[in-house]
Amino acid sequence: LHTRENYETVLDTFAQHRACAVLRTATSDACPKAMGACIDGGFKIVEFPLTTPDCLDHLSNFRSKYEGEVMVGCGTITSVQDAENAIDAGSEFIIPPVLIPEVVTW
């Protein structure tokens, strides 16, 4: 859901914590273990890159598990379809690798 309130919440959370765990794992099995270790180590913002196998499934699982404790987002967004899929999976923010006007204006 694109709202001004959601936008402000994301910006405020980044301003407060100033660090985001971004992990690319070669296998799907490694992803939840690695991201769990980041959260156990104190990260309050995590990003699942779309280049990780089963990224959106892991993102959705972590969003459910850490709701209200950790802000969960998705990176390597290269199209509006990627953005829609990430938001549908529960992503609280999206990050493209470069400026992609149609993603930004979406």
N, CA, C and O of each residue as an XYZ file, in Angstrom:
424
protein
N       0.846     -1.180      0.000
C       0.000      0.000      0.000
C       0.886      1.235      0.000
O       1.714      1.413      0.893
N       0.711      2.083     -0.998
C       1.497      3.309     -1.101
C       0.762      4.424     -0.365
O      -0.227      4.961     -0.864
N       1.250      4.764      0.817
C       0.662      5.888      1.536
C       1.780      6.788      2.042
O       2.922      6.352      2.190
N       1.451      8.014      2.298
C       2.423      8.964      2.848
C       2.918      8.463      4.205
O       4.094      8.613      4.536
N       2.025      7.873      4.978
C       2.396      7.351      6.301
C       3.423      6.226      6.176
O       4.407      6.202      6.916
N       3.203      5.296      5.247
C       4.162      4.205      5.042
C       5.510      4.754      4.601
O       6.553      4.314      5.085
N       5.490      5.707      3.691
C       6.705      6.344      3.193
C       7.490      6.957      4.351
O       8.698      6.752      4.465
N       6.810      7.698      5.197
C       7.454      8.351      6.344
C       7.990      7.326      7.341
O       9.067      7.516      7.904
N       7.254      6.252      7.559
C       7.705      5.205      8.479
C       9.004      4.574      7.998
O       9.918      4.345      8.790
N       9.086      4.292      6.700
C      10.308      3.710      6.140
C      11.477      4.686      6.323
O      12.545      4.290      6.790
N      11.282      5.935      5.966
C      12.355      6.927      6.116
C      12.768      7.087      7.574
O      13.961      7.159      7.870
N      11.818      7.143      8.474
C      12.121      7.285      9.902
C      12.901      6.085     10.433
O      13.817      6.240     11.240
N      12.535      4.894      9.979
C      13.231      3.683     10.435
C      14.667      3.669      9.939
O      15.577      3.324     10.692
N      14.883      4.043      8.676
C      16.261      4.136      8.165
C      17.044      5.216      8.915
O      18.222      5.018      9.215
N      16.422      6.336      9.217
C      17.102      7.409      9.944
C      17.483      6.959     11.353
O      18.540      7.332     11.863
N      16.639      6.173     11.968
C      16.904      5.713     13.334
C      17.993      4.650     13.377
O      18.883      4.720     14.224
N      17.943      3.671     12.485
C      18.859      2.524     12.576
C      20.090      2.641     11.683
O      21.140      2.091     12.016
N      19.986      3.334     10.572
C      21.099      3.687      9.690
C      21.897      2.533      9.097
O      22.925      2.773      8.465
N      21.467      1.316      9.275
C      22.162      0.166      8.686
C      21.131     -0.867      8.257
O      20.127     -1.087      8.934
N      21.400     -1.493      7.123
C      20.481     -2.491      6.578
C      21.293     -3.705      6.157
O      22.274     -3.571      5.426
N      20.897     -4.877      6.606
C      21.545     -6.112      6.183
C      21.039     -6.473      4.795
O      19.834     -6.619      4.590
N      21.955     -6.619      3.840
C      21.626     -7.022      2.477
C      22.443     -8.266      2.178
O      23.670     -8.204      2.103
N      21.771     -9.391      2.009
C      22.488    -10.648      1.793
C      22.050    -11.312      0.506
O      20.858    -11.482      0.250
N      23.016    -11.680     -0.291
C      22.759    -12.485     -1.490
C      23.342    -13.861     -1.199
O      24.544    -13.999     -0.973
N      22.509    -14.850     -1.205
C      22.998    -16.207     -0.995
C      22.816    -17.005     -2.276
O      21.881    -16.780     -3.045
N      23.723    -17.931     -2.483
C      23.687    -18.729     -3.707
C      22.585    -19.781     -3.685
O      22.116    -20.226     -4.733
N      22.180    -20.171     -2.484
C      21.142    -21.192     -2.372
C      19.990    -20.687     -1.523
O      20.160    -19.815     -0.670
N      18.831    -21.242     -1.767
C      17.653    -20.888     -0.985
C      17.814    -21.285      0.476
O      17.411    -20.540      1.370
N      18.400    -22.449      0.723
C      18.566    -22.935      2.100
C      19.430    -22.016      2.952
O      19.202    -21.883      4.155
N      20.418    -21.383      2.336
C      21.330    -20.520      3.086
C      20.681    -19.196      3.488
O      21.083    -18.583      4.476
N      19.701    -18.766      2.743
C      19.110    -17.446      2.948
C      18.519    -17.234      4.346
O      18.931    -16.294      5.027
N      17.587    -18.050      4.800
C      17.003    -17.770      6.119
C      18.014    -17.897      7.257
O      17.914    -17.181      8.253
N      18.971    -18.786      7.123
C      19.999    -18.935      8.165
C      20.852    -17.673      8.246
O      21.103    -17.152      9.333
N      21.294    -17.190      7.093
C      22.144    -16.003      7.065
C      21.388    -14.764      7.551
O      21.920    -13.987      8.343
N      20.162    -14.578      7.087
C      19.403    -13.401      7.493
C      19.014    -13.486      8.963
O      18.989    -12.474      9.663
N      18.712    -14.688      9.427
C      18.432    -14.862     10.854
C      19.622    -14.471     11.708
O      19.452    -13.872     12.770
N      20.829    -14.803     11.257
C      22.041    -14.433     11.991
C      22.204    -12.919     12.032
O      22.632    -12.370     13.048
N      21.869    -12.239     10.941
C      21.937    -10.774     10.921
C      20.975    -10.165     11.937
O      21.325     -9.238     12.667
N      19.774    -10.697     11.969
C      18.773    -10.187     12.921
C      19.202    -10.500     14.354
O      19.085     -9.654     15.241
N      19.690    -11.703     14.574
C      20.191    -12.055     15.911
C      21.344    -11.138     16.326
O      21.542    -10.872     17.511
N      22.102    -10.660     15.334
C      23.212     -9.754     15.606
C      22.793     -8.308     15.813
O      23.629     -7.460     16.126
N      21.504     -8.016     15.641
C      21.012     -6.690     15.965
C      20.456     -5.860     14.837
O      19.982     -4.749     15.079
N      20.492     -6.355     13.600
C      19.921     -5.574     12.504
C      18.404     -5.461     12.657
O      17.714     -6.436     12.957
N      17.913     -4.247     12.441
C      16.471     -3.975     12.510
C      15.872     -3.686     11.142
O      14.664     -3.481     11.016
N      16.730     -3.670     10.107
C      16.285     -3.485      8.723
C      17.018     -4.531      7.895
O      18.240     -4.656      7.977
N      16.262     -5.283      7.095
C      16.876     -6.296      6.236
C      16.309     -6.194      4.832
O      15.150     -5.831      4.629
N      17.167     -6.528      3.861
C      16.758     -6.494      2.452
C      17.060     -7.842      1.812
O      18.180     -8.347      1.888
N      16.048     -8.409      1.187
C      16.197     -9.649      0.432
C      16.325     -9.297     -1.049
O      15.346     -8.845     -1.644
N      17.486     -9.485     -1.664
C      17.625     -9.199     -3.089
C      16.902    -10.244     -3.943
O      16.912    -11.432     -3.622
N      16.288     -9.799     -5.008
C      15.587    -10.728     -5.899
C      16.526    -11.752     -6.534
O      16.066    -12.757     -7.077
N      17.833    -11.509     -6.472
C      18.805    -12.456     -7.020
C      18.978    -13.691     -6.143
O      19.624    -14.654     -6.556
N      18.415    -13.677     -4.948
C      18.469    -14.831     -4.046
C      17.368    -15.821     -4.430
O      16.214    -15.423     -4.590
N      17.705    -17.096     -4.579
C      16.663    -18.085     -4.910
C      15.529    -18.071     -3.871
O      15.781    -18.056     -2.666
N      14.302    -18.075     -4.347
C      13.095    -18.066     -3.499
C      12.997    -16.822     -2.610
O      12.417    -16.859     -1.525
N      13.566    -15.747     -3.088
C      13.606    -14.493     -2.336
C      12.251    -14.092     -1.764
O      12.147    -13.794     -0.574
N      11.226    -14.082     -2.586
C       9.927    -13.575     -2.135
C       9.290    -14.484     -1.094
O       8.572    -14.005     -0.216
N       9.537    -15.774     -1.177
C       9.042    -16.689     -0.133
C       9.723    -16.391      1.197
O       9.068    -16.329      2.238
N      11.048    -16.206      1.157
C      11.783    -15.898      2.384
C      11.359    -14.548      2.954
O      11.173    -14.405      4.163
N      11.209    -13.570      2.082
C      10.770    -12.249      2.512
C       9.428    -12.344      3.235
O       9.254    -11.782      4.316
N       8.504    -13.047      2.639
C       7.176    -13.202      3.236
C       7.252    -13.886      4.596
O       6.586    -13.466      5.543
N       8.050    -14.924      4.693
C       8.204    -15.642      5.968
C       8.804    -14.746      7.043
O       8.338    -14.746      8.182
N       9.828    -13.988      6.689
C      10.464    -13.106      7.672
C       9.542    -11.967      8.057
O       9.521    -11.551      9.215
N       8.789    -11.465      7.114
C       7.846    -10.383      7.436
C       6.829    -10.873      8.467
O       6.502    -10.144      9.404
N       6.331    -12.086      8.306
C       5.375    -12.643      9.268
C       6.029    -12.890     10.616
O       5.461    -12.578     11.662
N       7.210    -13.445     10.579
C       7.905    -13.822     11.825
C       8.336    -12.605     12.647
O       8.274    -12.639     13.876
N       8.772    -11.532     11.982
C       9.349    -10.377     12.691
C       8.488     -9.121     12.595
O       8.992     -8.015     12.790
N       7.222     -9.272     12.304
C       6.303     -8.135     12.168
C       6.437     -7.184     13.355
O       6.288     -7.591     14.507
N       6.716     -5.927     13.067
C       6.821     -4.920     14.118
C       8.179     -4.858     14.795
O       8.449     -3.913     15.535
N       9.040     -5.841     14.561
C      10.366     -5.857     15.178
C      11.470     -5.500     14.192
O      12.442     -4.832     14.545
N      11.309     -5.955     12.946
C      12.312     -5.762     11.902
C      11.589     -5.286     10.640
O      10.554     -5.834     10.261
N      12.147     -4.262     10.000
C      11.585     -3.796      8.735
C      12.199     -4.623      7.608
O      13.421     -4.723      7.497
N      11.352     -5.209      6.781
C      11.779     -6.146      5.743
C      11.505     -5.557      4.361
O      10.391     -5.126      4.066
N      12.548     -5.547      3.514
C      12.394     -5.009      2.178
C      12.982     -5.914      1.118
O      13.511     -6.986      1.412
N      12.879     -5.466     -0.113
C      13.331     -6.254     -1.254
C      14.173     -5.379     -2.176
O      13.817     -4.237     -2.468
N      15.293     -5.934     -2.626
C      16.189     -5.214     -3.517
C      16.304     -5.863     -4.885
O      15.691     -6.893     -5.164
N      17.096     -5.238     -5.715
C      17.304     -5.632     -7.105
C      15.980     -5.577     -7.877
O      15.702     -6.429     -8.722
N      15.185     -4.573     -7.573
C      13.910     -4.342     -8.253
C      14.222     -3.647     -9.577
O      14.716     -2.520     -9.586
N      13.937     -4.312    -10.689
C      14.282     -3.744    -11.998
C      13.073     -3.435    -12.874
O      13.228     -2.987    -14.011
N      11.870     -3.671    -12.353
C      10.669     -3.394    -13.142
C       9.489     -3.159    -12.207
O       9.549     -3.463    -11.016
N       8.434     -2.619    -12.764
C       7.210     -2.434    -11.989
C       6.667     -3.791    -11.542
O       6.153     -3.916    -10.430
N       6.777     -4.802    -12.396
C       6.310     -6.146    -12.017
C       7.085     -6.670    -10.811
O       6.491     -7.256     -9.905
N       8.399     -6.466    -10.787
C       9.197     -6.853     -9.616
C       8.689     -6.133     -8.367
O       8.531     -6.743     -7.309
N       8.436     -4.837     -8.500
C       7.960     -4.037     -7.369
C       6.617     -4.554     -6.860
O       6.421     -4.711     -5.655
N       5.703     -4.816     -7.779
C       4.386     -5.333     -7.388
C       4.520     -6.679     -6.682
O       3.873     -6.915     -5.662
N       5.361     -7.563     -7.228
C       5.558     -8.880     -6.611
C       6.149     -8.754     -5.215
O       5.744     -9.470     -4.299
N       7.097     -7.851     -5.052
C       7.729     -7.655     -3.743
C       6.724     -7.127     -2.719
O       6.663     -7.620     -1.593
N       5.948     -6.140     -3.106
C       4.941     -5.579     -2.201
C       3.892     -6.632     -1.866
O       3.470     -6.744     -0.715
N       3.473     -7.395     -2.854
C       2.498     -8.471     -2.611
C       3.039     -9.512     -1.628
O       2.275    -10.119     -0.877
N       4.364     -9.716     -1.637
C       4.984    -10.682     -0.721
C       5.162    -10.114      0.686
O       5.493    -10.845      1.619
N       4.939     -8.798      0.833
C       5.033     -8.186      2.156
C       6.156     -7.195      2.327
O       6.371     -6.697      3.432
N       6.878     -6.893      1.270
C       7.988     -5.951      1.379
C       7.497     -4.592      1.860
O       6.483     -4.076      1.390
N       8.243     -4.023      2.813
C       7.910     -2.707      3.339
C       8.625     -1.593      2.579
O       8.250     -0.425      2.681
N       9.648     -1.957      1.824
C      10.346     -1.008      0.964
C      10.961     -1.780     -0.198
O      11.161     -2.993     -0.126
N      11.255     -1.050     -1.266
C      11.888     -1.657     -2.433
C      13.110     -0.828     -2.815
O      13.140      0.387     -2.622
N      14.119     -1.511     -3.361
C      15.358     -0.849     -3.755
C      15.754     -1.325     -5.153
O      16.057     -2.504     -5.340
N      15.755     -0.426     -6.129
C      16.289     -0.804     -7.446
C      17.810     -0.622     -7.439
O      18.328      0.164     -6.647
N      18.535     -1.338     -8.312
C      19.984     -1.199     -8.344
C      20.452      0.120     -8.971
O      21.573      0.567     -8.728
N      19.596      0.727     -9.766
C      19.858      2.022    -10.408
C      18.532      2.780    -10.461
O      17.480      2.228    -10.140
N      18.592      4.034    -10.864
C      17.362      4.820    -10.990
C      16.565      4.308    -12.181
O      17.015      4.394    -13.324
N      15.382      3.777    -11.907
C      14.484      3.275    -12.939
C      13.201      4.097    -12.823
O      12.370      3.830    -11.954
N      13.034      5.100    -13.700
C      11.921      6.043    -13.553
C      10.551      5.390    -13.379
O       9.766      5.841    -12.545
N      10.244      4.342    -14.142
C       8.909      3.751    -14.015
C       8.702      3.068    -12.662
O       7.568      2.976    -12.192
N       9.761      2.594    -12.037
C       9.653      2.015    -10.701
C       9.461      3.125     -9.672
O       8.636      3.010     -8.765
N      10.231      4.197     -9.826
C      10.131      5.314     -8.888
C       8.742      5.948     -8.922
O       8.186      6.278     -7.875
N       8.186      6.119    -10.106
C       6.880      6.762    -10.206
C       5.720      5.824     -9.931
O       4.595      6.278     -9.721
N       5.973      4.528     -9.929
C       4.929      3.556     -9.642
C       4.485      3.762     -8.222
O       3.601      3.052     -7.742
